[in-house]
């Protein structure tokens, strides 16, 4: 199994002999609006041409449709006939823009021997949560492959803790930029402290932290996350923080 971190939450995952792409955010550098007034987004270029990001993908998995996870460039470039898994509330929008093979995942879905189980995230708190709307995470499994728990755009909540403790995944993917929203600067994503807590909750897991250094409302960098992890006794091989374009490989169990 391989996870290639592309940029932000975009990943190319090779799993059970198949390739799927998660949360394609394909915009050119500085071509999208700012979230804070600091800078247009995204802050960095893709590590490869956009067409290469989706090349060979057999499936697209969308945690939600915020514009940093599925943007106009993705809507234009993704083949409309390729299968898409999404949360139920996003099905109609995807069909309206021309996607013809959309499967809303209420609870579970199977595709080419891979099992996807969706769970709800909490993309912020208080009034900001209403503005953020729904987001999802997925547990991904297949016989002989490491089990993945992809937290998605969520804080570390009691329900996410329960998922981690129940599933005992081999790999946990976190969105660890500590992004904040609005004039209140409300935390809407896992930050360094919560990522460290996830590492401690799951000593059997390798945590792969993505969704960093791409948007102007992030507060956590790769360096600051590594520093926080080391200060809490988390070894580097337990928390993997890939650079854009870097591939992490996990052996079959």
FENLIN-V67279 format. One record per residue. N is the residue number from 1. RES is the residue in three letters. PHI is phi in whole degrees, -180 to 180 (NA if undefined). Layout:
BEGIN
n:N res:RES phi:PHI
n:N res:RES phi:PHI
END
This chain:
BEGIN
n:1 res:UNK phi:NA
n:2 res:UNK phi:-129
n:3 res:UNK phi:-120
n:4 res:UNK phi:-105
n:5 res:UNK phi:-78
n:6 res:UNK phi:-95
n:7 res:UNK phi:-170
n:8 res:UNK phi:56
n:9 res:UNK phi:-98
n:10 res:UNK phi:-72
n:11 res:UNK phi:-139
n:12 res:UNK phi:-105
n:13 res:UNK phi:-117
n:14 res:UNK phi:-100
n:15 res:UNK phi:-151
n:16 res:UNK phi:54
n:17 res:UNK phi:81
n:18 res:UNK phi:-130
n:19 res:UNK phi:-115
n:20 res:UNK phi:-130
n:21 res:UNK phi:-113
n:22 res:UNK phi:-105
n:23 res:UNK phi:45
n:24 res:UNK phi:-70
n:25 res:UNK phi:-120
n:26 res:UNK phi:-112
n:27 res:UNK phi:-62
n:28 res:UNK phi:-68
n:29 res:UNK phi:-54
n:30 res:UNK phi:63
n:31 res:UNK phi:-95
n:32 res:UNK phi:-118
n:33 res:UNK phi:-63
n:34 res:UNK phi:-74
n:35 res:UNK phi:-97
n:36 res:UNK phi:-127
n:37 res:UNK phi:91
n:38 res:UNK phi:-79
n:39 res:UNK phi:-163
n:40 res:UNK phi:-60
n:41 res:UNK phi:-114
n:42 res:UNK phi:-70
n:43 res:UNK phi:-80
n:44 res:UNK phi:-135
n:45 res:UNK phi:-73
n:46 res:UNK phi:-63
n:47 res:UNK phi:-79
n:48 res:UNK phi:-156
n:49 res:UNK phi:-59
n:50 res:UNK phi:-56
n:51 res:UNK phi:-65
n:52 res:UNK phi:-75
n:53 res:UNK phi:-61
n:54 res:UNK phi:-101
n:55 res:UNK phi:-61
n:56 res:UNK phi:81
n:57 res:UNK phi:-67
n:58 res:UNK phi:-98
n:59 res:UNK phi:-155
n:60 res:UNK phi:-121
n:61 res:UNK phi:-118
n:62 res:UNK phi:-114
n:63 res:UNK phi:-73
n:64 res:UNK phi:-174
n:65 res:UNK phi:-110
n:66 res:UNK phi:-59
n:67 res:UNK phi:-70
n:68 res:UNK phi:-97
n:69 res:UNK phi:-124
n:70 res:UNK phi:-155
n:71 res:UNK phi:-109
n:72 res:UNK phi:-57
n:73 res:UNK phi:-64
n:74 res:UNK phi:-67
n:75 res:UNK phi:-60
n:76 res:UNK phi:-82
n:77 res:UNK phi:-89
n:78 res:UNK phi:-65
n:79 res:UNK phi:-62
n:80 res:UNK phi:-70
n:81 res:UNK phi:-96
n:82 res:UNK phi:-75
n:83 res:UNK phi:-67
n:84 res:UNK phi:-130
n:85 res:UNK phi:-105
n:86 res:UNK phi:-150
n:87 res:UNK phi:-78
n:88 res:UNK phi:-56
n:89 res:UNK phi:-70
n:90 res:UNK phi:-101
n:91 res:UNK phi:-60
n:92 res:UNK phi:-63
n:93 res:UNK phi:-63
n:94 res:UNK phi:-66
n:95 res:UNK phi:-67
n:96 res:UNK phi:-63
n:97 res:UNK phi:-97
n:98 res:UNK phi:110
n:99 res:UNK phi:-77
n:100 res:UNK phi:-108
n:101 res:UNK phi:-132
n:102 res:UNK phi:-100
n:103 res:UNK phi:-115
n:104 res:UNK phi:-77
n:105 res:UNK phi:-98
n:106 res:UNK phi:-67
n:107 res:UNK phi:-129
n:108 res:UNK phi:-135
n:109 res:UNK phi:-151
n:110 res:UNK phi:-117
n:111 res:UNK phi:-146
n:112 res:UNK phi:48
n:113 res:UNK phi:81
n:114 res:UNK phi:-108
n:115 res:UNK phi:-102
n:116 res:UNK phi:-114
n:117 res:UNK phi:-118
n:118 res:UNK phi:-91
n:119 res:UNK phi:-137
n:120 res:UNK phi:-84
n:121 res:UNK phi:-99
n:122 res:UNK phi:-128
n:123 res:UNK phi:-89
n:124 res:UNK phi:123
n:125 res:UNK phi:-154
n:126 res:UNK phi:64
n:127 res:UNK phi:-58
n:128 res:UNK phi:-62
n:129 res:UNK phi:-61
n:130 res:UNK phi:-65
n:131 res:UNK phi:-71
n:132 res:UNK phi:-71
n:133 res:UNK phi:76
n:134 res:UNK phi:-85
n:135 res:UNK phi:-141
n:136 res:UNK phi:-134
n:137 res:UNK phi:-119
n:138 res:UNK phi:-139
n:139 res:UNK phi:-100
n:140 res:UNK phi:-119
n:141 res:UNK phi:-147
n:142 res:UNK phi:-160
n:143 res:UNK phi:-56
n:144 res:UNK phi:83
n:145 res:UNK phi:-104
n:146 res:UNK phi:-61
n:147 res:UNK phi:-81
n:148 res:UNK phi:-107
n:149 res:UNK phi:-115
n:150 res:UNK phi:-97
n:151 res:UNK phi:-67
n:152 res:UNK phi:77
n:153 res:UNK phi:-79
n:154 res:UNK phi:-157
n:155 res:UNK phi:-77
n:156 res:UNK phi:-82
n:157 res:UNK phi:-104
n:158 res:UNK phi:-62
n:159 res:UNK phi:-69
n:160 res:UNK phi:-69
n:161 res:UNK phi:-57
n:162 res:UNK phi:-64
n:163 res:UNK phi:-59
n:164 res:UNK phi:-63
n:165 res:UNK phi:-70
n:166 res:UNK phi:-80
n:167 res:UNK phi:-75
n:168 res:UNK phi:50
n:169 res:UNK phi:-69
n:170 res:UNK phi:-75
n:171 res:UNK phi:-132
n:172 res:UNK phi:-119
n:173 res:UNK phi:-102
n:174 res:UNK phi:-115
n:175 res:UNK phi:-99
n:176 res:UNK phi:-111
n:177 res:UNK phi:-78
n:178 res:UNK phi:59
n:179 res:UNK phi:-63
n:180 res:UNK phi:-123
n:181 res:UNK phi:-138
n:182 res:UNK phi:75
n:183 res:UNK phi:-66
n:184 res:UNK phi:-82
n:185 res:UNK phi:50
n:186 res:UNK phi:-75
n:187 res:UNK phi:-66
n:188 res:UNK phi:-121
n:189 res:UNK phi:-138
n:190 res:UNK phi:-51
n:191 res:UNK phi:-108
n:192 res:UNK phi:-64
n:193 res:UNK phi:-63
n:194 res:UNK phi:-71
n:195 res:UNK phi:-64
n:196 res:UNK phi:-61
n:197 res:UNK phi:-62
n:198 res:UNK phi:-61
n:199 res:UNK phi:-59
n:200 res:UNK phi:-74
n:201 res:UNK phi:-67
n:202 res:UNK phi:-129
n:203 res:UNK phi:-64
n:204 res:UNK phi:-86
n:205 res:UNK phi:-103
n:206 res:UNK phi:-97
n:207 res:UNK phi:-97
n:208 res:UNK phi:-112
n:209 res:UNK phi:-98
n:210 res:UNK phi:-127
n:211 res:UNK phi:66
n:212 res:UNK phi:-131
n:213 res:UNK phi:61
n:214 res:UNK phi:-120
n:215 res:UNK phi:-133
n:216 res:UNK phi:-80
n:217 res:UNK phi:-106
n:218 res:UNK phi:-77
n:219 res:UNK phi:-121
n:220 res:UNK phi:-117
n:221 res:UNK phi:-102
n:222 res:UNK phi:-60
n:223 res:UNK phi:-66
n:224 res:UNK phi:-70
n:225 res:UNK phi:-68
n:226 res:UNK phi:-62
n:227 res:UNK phi:-61
n:228 res:UNK phi:-65
n:229 res:UNK phi:-64
n:230 res:UNK phi:-64
n:231 res:UNK phi:-65
n:232 res:UNK phi:-104
n:233 res:UNK phi:77
n:234 res:UNK phi:-87
n:235 res:UNK phi:-71
n:236 res:UNK phi:-60
n:237 res:UNK phi:-78
n:238 res:UNK phi:-91
n:239 res:UNK phi:-123
n:240 res:UNK phi:-97
n:241 res:UNK phi:-124
n:242 res:UNK phi:-71
n:243 res:UNK phi:-74
n:244 res:UNK phi:-59
n:245 res:UNK phi:91
n:246 res:UNK phi:-79
n:247 res:UNK phi:-110
n:248 res:UNK phi:-111
n:249 res:UNK phi:-114
n:250 res:UNK phi:-126
n:251 res:UNK phi:-76
n:252 res:UNK phi:-65
n:253 res:UNK phi:-82
END
